[in-house]
Structure formats: C-alpha cells, structure tokens
Amino acid sequence: MSRPLRAHLRVLAAAALLAPLAACSSAGDPAADKPAAKAPGFPYTVKNCGVRTTYEAPPKRAVTMNQHATEVLLELGLKDRIAGTAYLDDKVLPKYAKAYADTPVLAKEYPSYEKLLAANPDFVYGGYASAFLAGEGRSRGALAKSGVESRLNVEGCAKKPVSMDDVYREVREVGATFGVRARADAWVAAARRELADTAQKAGKKGGEPVPVFVYDSGDKTAFTAGGRGIGNDIVERAGGRNVFADLDKSFGDASWEAVVDRKPEVIVILDYGGTTVAQKKKRLLEDPVLADVPAVKNERFAVLPLSDAVVGVRAPGAVGKLAEQL
C-alpha cells in the first residue's frame, strides 16, 4: 500500500471515530441548536455619509484614522477594540496618553491599503474624507468588498453648517455602533453641562462678538475655518464672530486682502504639524500687508490645537478654552 493512500485511510478512520462523538454532543446539548444570542442593541442600522450599514454585532477590531476619530473611541473606553491607529495631528490629551501609548500605530500618516488590511480590521473609522480616498485604494466601497465596515466623521461629508448637535450625534452613533450607548449618553450630558457653564460665564461678560480670523496655515493665501465646520460654532459660542463665516466650507482658502478688509481683532492660530505657533505668529507679524489689521497691530492671538477645532470629543471644551483667550 502506498504511503499517500495509508495517510488518506488514517484521516478517514479518525473522522469516523469523531463523528459519533459530535453527534452525541449535539443531541445532548439543547443549546447547540439555538442561535447565538444577539448583543443588546443589535442589529443596529445607521446611515453615515450616504452609506447605510446594519451591524449585527459591535466591531471588535477597529482601525482609527485621524486623531479625533481615535479620541472618540478612547473617550468611550474602547481602547481594547482598537487594532491600530494612524495620523496624529497633535498631542493626544493627557488623559488618553497611556491608552494611546498601548495602541499600535500603523503609519505616521495614512497607511497603504495593504497595511490597513494587514491589521485585520472589521471596522475603519476616518476623521477626514481623505482617510477614504479612492485614488489611494482606501475607499469605503473597497473596504466593504474586503468585508470591512467603515464610518466617516459627519463633518467630512457635511452639506450644511455643523454644530454641537452634530458632535453629540457623532458620539452617540459611534457609541451605538460599539454597543456602549450609555457611555455615549453620559458623555453628551456632561458636554451639555460644560457648554451651559461656559455660556453662563460668557453671558456675564456681555459685549459685542469679537471679529475673529482663524489661521490654519498658508503663505500665498490664508487657509482658514469657514462657516460649515464646527470651528465656526466654537468661535460663536466663545464670544467671537468668524470673519469668514460666509466661506461655504469647513476649511478653505481666503486672500490676504480679504483678511485685511475684514479687520479681525483676534487671530486664532491652529497648532499642529511641522510649523510651530511661534513661526505662524512671526509670519503674520512680519507681513507688511497685514500691518494695519487690528489683531496684528495689537498682537492679539489665541491658540487652539487643530484637534480642538473639528467634530470630536474636544469641541465642547474648546469653547471654554477659546472664551478665556478672547
């Protein structure tokens, strides 16, 4: 008898011995015939940025791309369900530092599609639309074909101005997706209280809203916060008036001539990336075109990390931080 044939017969014999055992186990265990119990709150269906998804169970291996997506999961106590993260804009908040240090970083910016899939995710959460660029192979459709669900932060597909209500919605929908609704609701309740406290303090100060120019970056043109993003809502709640609220984008370019014409009294510098706040301030102070801008002339600057000025768990606290500076 040949060696391959003997091996084949041994497999058949082993299978014959195991079959009765399996049958006995199934017959003696009524629970074996019952479907697995569903997690509370599931199935859960949500429509996010045009994509309708039904989750039969909460994700177990999420990859977060962009810092504010990562911080939403960390705030909701989901560190153990993050299989990887990518693209840190600035420093994570101190309360997340330890949890973040234990999280695998897949790439300094966005990982390749192959590296993303190598983390074996069942869910990818993007903070900006750039997280899912089709040209780089990471579209939500491509992920779905690989059996991976996804979510884009609602600011990334906003067709109208976003507000704190959208922040609450973002946190609640993520909480429901991961089966931690109570945690999300508790966070929203605390955020509402924080904003109410800030509004009460601002109300006591009174006065007209301060004209504010948000400076993200830019040399030939000014890249600034428009009227569609949460940055506009943050400025207004803090007692300011975004001089580029009429720019129908979350962020967009404006001419320096327009900055001069709109006479901001305070410039809010967004802190992130390789250009420091000091370098940005120097660029503004030394530009002769801006010499007569009230904020430049009086050197009135405020600073917020970029992660404070996007839809995420920092937004309510950013209002208080900016109000103090205004």
C-alpha positions as a printed Julia matrix, in Angstrom:
326×3 Matrix{Float64}:
   0.0    0.0    0.0
   1.43   3.37  -0.96
   2.28   5.99   1.7
  -0.26   8.6    0.4
  -3.04   6.0    0.47
  -2.17   4.92   4.04
  -2.29   8.58   5.16
  -5.66   9.06   3.46
  -7.12   5.99   5.2
  -5.89   7.22   8.6
  -7.76  10.52   8.06
 -10.95   8.66   7.15
 -10.66   6.43  10.21
 -10.18   9.41  12.52
 -13.19  11.16  11.03
 -15.3    8.03  11.56
 -14.35   7.94  15.24
 -15.11  11.64  15.77
 -18.5   11.63  14.02
 -20.41   9.71  16.79
 -18.85  11.94  19.44
 -20.04  15.07  17.65
 -23.5   13.61  17.22
 -23.74  12.72  20.91
 -22.59  16.18  21.91
 -25.18  17.85  19.67
 -28.02  15.6   20.78
 -27.24  16.02  24.46
 -26.91  19.83  24.39
 -30.15  21.7   23.55
 -28.22  24.99  23.43
 -26.29  23.72  20.41
 -29.41  24.11  18.27
 -30.11  27.67  19.44
 -28.77  30.68  17.51
 -26.14  32.76  19.3
 -27.62  35.49  21.48
 -27.55  38.97  19.99
 -25.67  41.72  21.83
 -28.05  44.28  23.41
 -28.96  46.97  20.89
 -28.19  44.83  17.86
 -28.79  44.59  14.99
 -28.14  48.33  14.7
 -28.67  50.21  11.43
 -27.19  53.64  10.75
 -26.83  55.83   7.67
 -23.49  57.62   7.66
 -22.37  59.96   4.88
 -24.58  58.2    2.34
 -23.64  54.67   3.4
 -26.32  52.58   5.13
 -24.92  49.83   7.35
 -26.52  47.23   9.59
 -24.29  45.94  12.36
 -25.21  42.5   13.69
 -22.67  42.89  16.49
 -20.26  45.6   17.7
 -16.86  45.83  15.98
 -14.01  44.05  17.74
 -11.0   45.22  15.71
 -11.28  48.87  14.73
  -8.66  50.95  12.95
  -8.91  54.71  13.52
  -7.52  57.16  11.01
  -7.14  60.77  12.17
  -6.75  61.82  15.76
 -10.28  62.94  16.54
 -11.63  59.53  15.49
  -9.12  57.84  17.79
 -10.03  60.1   20.71
 -13.76  59.38  20.35
 -13.09  55.66  20.86
 -10.68  56.28  23.73
 -13.19  58.59  25.45
 -15.81  55.84  25.18
 -13.49  53.35  26.87
 -12.87  51.27  23.73
  -9.08  51.03  23.85
  -9.18  47.23  23.78
 -11.11  47.29  20.49
  -8.61  49.44  18.59
  -6.45  47.19  16.43
  -4.48  50.13  15.05
  -4.42  53.86  14.55
  -2.88  56.37  12.15
  -2.38  60.09  11.53
  -1.84  62.04  14.74
  -2.35  65.8   14.19
  -1.06  66.98  17.55
  -0.59  65.58  21.05
  -3.37  63.41  22.45
  -4.93  64.77  25.61
  -3.08  63.72  28.79
  -5.99  61.56  29.92
  -5.64  59.47  26.74
  -1.84  59.29  26.74
  -1.45  55.9   28.43
  -4.17  54.24  26.36
  -2.75  55.72  23.17
   0.76  54.54  24.04
  -0.56  50.96  24.08
  -2.25  51.31  20.68
  -0.43  50.04  17.55
   0.42  52.89  15.18
   0.1   51.67  11.59
   1.55  54.77   9.92
   2.6   58.32  10.68
   0.01  59.48   8.17
  -2.35  57.19   6.23
  -1.35  53.53   5.82
  -1.42  51.83   2.44
  -4.47  49.68   1.75
  -2.36  46.56   2.18
  -1.01  47.71   5.54
  -4.5   48.66   6.64
  -5.86  45.21   5.84
  -2.83  43.57   7.48
  -4.19  44.83  10.83
  -7.19  42.54  10.2
  -9.81  45.2   10.97
 -13.56  44.65  10.97
 -14.2   48.43  11.09
 -12.35  51.56   9.94
 -13.21  54.96  11.39
 -11.98  58.0    9.45
 -11.92  61.53  10.77
 -11.47  63.31   7.43
 -12.73  62.38   3.96
  -9.08  61.96   2.93
  -9.0   58.79   5.04
 -11.08  57.08   2.36
  -9.55  58.45  -0.86
 -10.45  56.15  -3.75
  -7.28  57.17  -5.59
  -5.2   55.65  -2.8
  -7.24  52.46  -2.74
  -8.89  53.08   0.64
 -12.44  53.9   -0.46
 -15.3   52.74   1.74
 -16.51  50.64  -1.17
 -13.16  48.86  -1.43
 -13.21  48.18   2.3
 -16.76  46.8    2.08
 -15.65  44.39  -0.65
 -12.99  43.15   1.77
 -15.64  42.61   4.44
 -14.68  45.69   6.47
 -17.33  48.17   7.65
 -16.48  51.87   7.95
 -17.55  55.25   9.26
 -16.64  58.8    8.26
 -16.91  61.64  10.78
 -20.05  63.61   9.89
 -18.04  66.81   9.34
 -16.29  65.04   6.46
 -19.48  64.94   4.38
 -21.43  67.92   5.76
 -23.74  69.61   3.27
 -24.73  72.33   5.75
 -23.07  74.01   8.75
 -22.33  71.57  11.56
 -22.91  72.38  15.21
 -22.57  70.85  18.65
 -25.68  68.82  17.86
 -23.57  67.05  15.22
 -20.87  66.42  17.8
 -23.48  64.78  20.03
 -24.77  62.78  17.07
 -21.26  61.62  16.16
 -20.53  60.36  19.67
 -23.94  58.75  20.07
 -23.8   56.92  16.73
 -20.3   55.64  17.45
 -21.44  54.58  20.91
 -24.4   52.69  19.43
 -22.17  51.06  16.79
 -19.87  49.73  19.52
 -22.66  48.77  21.92
 -21.83  51.42  24.54
 -24.84  53.72  24.26
 -24.92  54.52  27.97
 -21.32  55.78  27.88
 -22.09  57.97  24.87
 -25.21  59.4   26.52
 -23.26  60.15  29.7
 -20.61  61.99  27.68
 -23.24  64.07  25.86
 -24.91  65.01  29.15
 -21.54  66.14  30.58
 -20.75  68.1   27.39
 -24.08  69.93  27.58
 -23.39  70.89  31.2
 -19.92  72.14  30.3
 -21.26  74.29  27.47
 -24.05  75.67  29.64
 -21.49  76.68  32.26
 -19.32  78.38  29.61
 -22.34  80.2   28.17
 -23.31  81.46  31.62
 -19.83  82.87  32.2
 -19.75  84.46  28.74
 -23.18  85.99  29.35
 -21.94  87.76  32.46
 -19.15  89.39  30.46
 -21.52  90.68  27.77
 -20.27  92.85  24.9
 -20.36  92.51  21.13
 -18.87  89.4   19.46
 -15.17  89.8   18.72
 -14.23  89.61  14.99
 -12.02  86.5   14.69
  -9.82  85.18  11.9
  -8.82  81.51  12.26
  -5.36  80.92  10.8
  -4.68  77.29   9.98
  -1.8   77.73   7.54
  -0.84  79.22   4.21
   1.53  81.72   2.68
   0.21  82.87  -0.69
  -3.34  82.51   0.61
  -4.78  82.06   4.08
  -6.18  78.61   4.84
  -8.94  79.32   7.34
 -12.07  77.99   9.03
 -15.21  78.6    7.02
 -18.84  78.6    8.07
 -19.62  74.94   7.52
 -17.29  73.39  10.12
 -17.57  73.08  13.89
 -14.83  75.71  14.19
 -17.38  78.37  13.29
 -19.74  77.18  16.04
 -16.89  77.1   18.55
 -15.91  80.7   17.74
 -19.51  81.93  18.1
 -20.11  80.11  21.38
 -16.84  81.51  22.74
 -17.99  85.09  22.11
 -16.46  85.64  18.71
 -17.6   86.2   15.13
 -15.81  84.25  12.42
 -14.93  86.83   9.74
 -15.04  84.04   7.13
 -18.34  82.51   8.18
 -19.55  83.13   4.6
 -16.97  80.67   3.24
 -19.14  77.63   2.47
 -16.6   75.03   3.61
 -15.28  73.61   6.85
 -11.84  74.88   5.83
 -10.82  76.8    2.73
  -8.56  79.44   1.2
  -9.07  83.19   1.5
  -6.97  86.0    0.12
  -4.85  88.11   2.44
  -6.59  91.16   1.01
  -9.87  89.73   2.34
  -8.27  89.27   5.76
  -7.26  92.94   5.73
 -10.73  94.08   4.6
 -12.5   92.13   7.36
 -10.41  93.64  10.17
 -10.23  90.77  12.67
  -9.46  91.85  16.21
  -8.2   88.42  17.27
  -6.38  85.75  15.25
  -6.85  82.16  16.39
  -3.82  80.09  15.4
  -4.38  76.35  14.96
  -1.48  74.44  16.44
  -0.39  71.26  14.64
   2.13  69.86  12.2
   5.69  70.92  11.5
   5.1   74.68  11.63
   5.07  75.94  15.21
   2.76  78.56  16.67
   5.76  80.88  17.04
   6.58  80.52  13.34
   2.98  81.19  12.31
   2.81  84.23  14.57
   6.09  85.53  13.16
   4.81  85.14   9.61
   1.69  87.19  10.45
   3.54  89.9   12.36
   6.17  90.4    9.66
   3.82  90.56   6.68
   3.58  94.25   5.68
   0.22  93.61   4.02
  -1.23  92.79   7.46
   0.38  95.67   9.35
  -2.9   97.56   9.82
  -5.02  94.55  10.76
  -6.18  95.24  14.37
  -5.25  91.75  15.61
  -1.73  92.07  14.17
  -1.24  95.67  15.25
  -2.28  94.83  18.83
  -0.69  91.35  18.77
  -3.91  89.69  19.87
  -3.52  85.97  19.26
  -5.31  82.92  20.62
  -4.21  79.31  20.14
  -6.13  76.05  19.77
  -4.8   72.62  18.8
  -6.26  71.52  15.47
  -7.92  68.57  17.21
  -9.99  71.05  19.24
 -11.47  72.6   16.1
 -13.04  69.53  14.48
 -16.07  67.37  15.3
 -14.87  65.26  18.19
 -14.86  64.96  21.96
 -12.69  68.05  22.4
 -15.12  70.51  20.82
 -17.17  71.4   23.94
 -14.01  72.04  25.96
 -12.56  74.12  23.13
 -15.35  76.66  23.57
 -14.26  77.36  27.14
 -10.58  77.48  26.21
 -11.21  79.98  23.44
 -13.62  82.07  25.52
 -10.9   82.59  28.11
  -8.49  83.79  25.43
 -10.98  86.11  23.74
